[in-house]
Amino acid sequence: MLAPVPFPSSLEIVPLAAPVEAEIVVPGSKSITNRALVAAALARGSVILEGALASDDTEVMVEALRSLGFAVAVTPDAAEPANRTITVEGRGGVIPRAGTPEAPLELYVGNAGTAARFLAALVCLGRGSYRLHGTPRMHQRPQSSLFEALRALGHRVDDTNGRLPAVIHAAGPRPARATVAVAGSSQFASALLLCAPAGGWEITVAGADPEELPYVEMTRALVRTFPAAGGRFAIEPDASSGSYFWAAGWLLDRPGPTAGSRVSVRDWPRSGWQIDADFPRHLPLPETLSRERDLGDSIMTAIVLAPFAARPTRFTDLGRLRVQECERVLALRTELQKCGALVTESGDTLTIDPSPLHGAEIATYDDHRIAMCFATLALVVPHIRLQNPACVTKTFPNFFDKLTAPPPRGLGARHHPISS
């Protein structure tokens, strides 16, 4: 699905020296793409997904569906190199393949939380045994609330202390009820809600007001509007990915050599499905931003902007960032402090004071969002060197192409690859 992209072991981006005007096209939403792939597999007929993201996470889901016996065709998208048109032959809730207790069907999920959680629910519609496993970091991420809900629905789960690897012994669709807690991840609820119509499940979301869980509401909206009998479904651009370019525009338009820069994102999502579509309205930064109420993953983008704010900024309710691709609160604090930022951590809150920044060697923790956050910062801070820039392929494989392409389709930045 994805052509190999050559990346150096580390990369230094040269700050821009003149104003830039650009309108950036960002790839499709990863969150919507992986939800739509599951919904398409459950549809009663062929579904064509337009504008689907082609990245490590979505490739994991495509390959898993093929392993389960679904016919999935992937073709290029002429409008955006990191998108694809994906055709899935839905089987109306039937899972074509399964393994046995002695030889479970193997499904590799990488470090894709959506794939790990969504597939755990999807395979319960089959009849047989499935073994889900991924990267070492994925084996550290929580799953127990989802596994408990699957057991309540009548399926046996042999897990590893509430985590992957796990073998799920599926009993097929059966009317049942389950309550799922979302304290560890809202993906637990989304996984069950995607499969509930086909499974005959009644799902109760516990642990928070569902109206305050934007990714759960995204799932509910997709289930309501998806062409369940077959058809076409368009996937909107990824708002989390777009946040880096809105942030770049704000940073570059500050007083200095790049003042007067104008950077925007084409076809900005207006469906209300993605909480991170609110990112532009939080610029300049307010005094407080919440991971639960205001922004999703793009709060990380806001955090790296905070040293340039006019006053101290508090970022609250960051607990879920600790159990994602890396311990993101610690990573952000550590790497910002390397650059001279004044950061205070208290519980699940970071407070960042305005401060001058300097370059540093940035560890990216194999986390695509850490890499993209500090690459954005490097547009105005000299001598930031990113380790393992290739990790952006998880959700945005041509991110650095967008930084370096000439305006108006890119920012025109230069970078120095540094190979080990």
C-alpha positions, 0 to 999 in steps of 0.5 A, a space after each residue: 500500500 505504501 511505497 518505502 520512504 527514505 529517511 535519514 536517522 536525524 534531520 535538521 530543519 532550517 528556519 525560514 528567513 522570509 514571509 511565506 504564503 501557502 495553502 496546504 493540503 493535508 491527507 485524510 483523517 486517520 481516525 475516520 479512515 480506520 473507523 470507515 474501514 471497519 464499517 465498510 467491512 460490515 456493510 452489505 455490499 461494496 463500499 468505496 472510501 474516497 480520500 482515505 489516509 495511506 499511512 502505517 496505521 491505516 495499512 495495518 488495518 487494511 492488511 488485517 481485513 485482508 487476513 480476515 478474508 475481506 477483499 480490499 482494493 487500494 488505488 492512488 488518489 490523484 489529488 493527494 499522494 498520501 491518500 488512497 481510494 479504498 474499495 472494501 467488499 462488505 460481508 454484512 457482518 460475516 467475518 470470513 476467516 478464523 483460526 482455532 484455539 490451537 492455531 489462532 488466526 494471527 493479526 498484527 496491529 503494530 502500534 496502532 491503537 485504533 486497529 488494536 481496539 477496533 479489531 478486538 471487537 470486530 473479530 468477535 463477530 466471527 466464529 473461531 480464535 484470533 491472536 492480536 499482537 503488535 509492537 512492544 509499546 502497543 503491548 504496554 498500552 491499556 486494553 482491560 476495559 475493552 476485554 472486560 466488555 467483550 467478556 460480558 458480551 459472551 466472548 473468551 479473551 486470554 490476555 496478558 495482564 489486560 494488555 496485548 498480546 491476547 487471544 480472542 475466542 469469538 462466539 459470533 453475533 449474539 444479543 447482549 449488553 455490556 458497559 465499557 469504561 473509557 478512562 483508559 481510552 475512548 477507543 474502547 467505546 468506539 470499537 464496540 459502537 462500530 460493531 454493535 449493530 452487526 453484533 446485536 449489542 447494547 453498549 453503555 459508555 461509562 466513566 464520563 459524559 458521552 457528550 464530552 468524548 468527541 471521538 466517541 461522538 465521531 463514531 456515533 456520527 459515522 455509524 449513523 451516516 455510513 452507507 451500510 448497504 454499500 456505496 461511496 463515503 468521503 473522508 475529510 482531511 485530518 484536523 490533527 495533521 492540519 494543526 501543524 500548519 495552522 501553528 506554523 502560520 501563527 509562529 511565522 507571522 510573529 514580529 521578525 523576518 517572516 512577519 506577514 506570513 499567511 498559511 492555511 489548510 485547504 478544505 478545512 473540516 466543518 462536519 464537527 466530527 473532529 475536535 481538532 478542527 477547533 485548533 485555529 480558533 485557539 490561536 493565539 493561545 488562551 490561558 487554559 486549554 483542556 485535552 478533554 474539552 477543547 482539543 484532542 491530539 492537537 493539544 500537543 501542537 498547542 503545547 509547543 507553541 506556548 513558549 511564544 505566548 504572551 502569558 503563561 499557558 496551562 494545559 489540563 486533563 493530559 492523563 490520556 497522553 501518558 498511555 498513547 504512542 509514548 508517555 507524551 506528557 513526559 516527552 513534551 516536558 523533557 524535549 521542551 526543557 532541552 530547548 530552554 522552555 520553562 515548563 512545570 508539571 503538576 499531576 496531569 497539567 503542564 504550565 508553560 511560561 513565555 521563554 526564549 528557545 534554542 536548538 537541541 537534539 530532540 528525541 522523538 520516542 518513535 512518536 509521530 506527533 512528537 516529531 511533527 510538533 518539534 519540526 513545526 517549532 524548528 521553522 522558527 528556532 534554529 538548530 533543532 535536530 530531530 531523531 528518527 523523523 521516519 516515525 511520521 509515517 504512522 499518520 502523515 508519511 509526506 509531512 516533510 514534503 509539505 514543509 519543503 515543497 515550494 509555496 503555495 503547496 508547501 512552506 519552502 523550508 530547507 532541511 539538512 539530513 544527518 545520516 548515522 
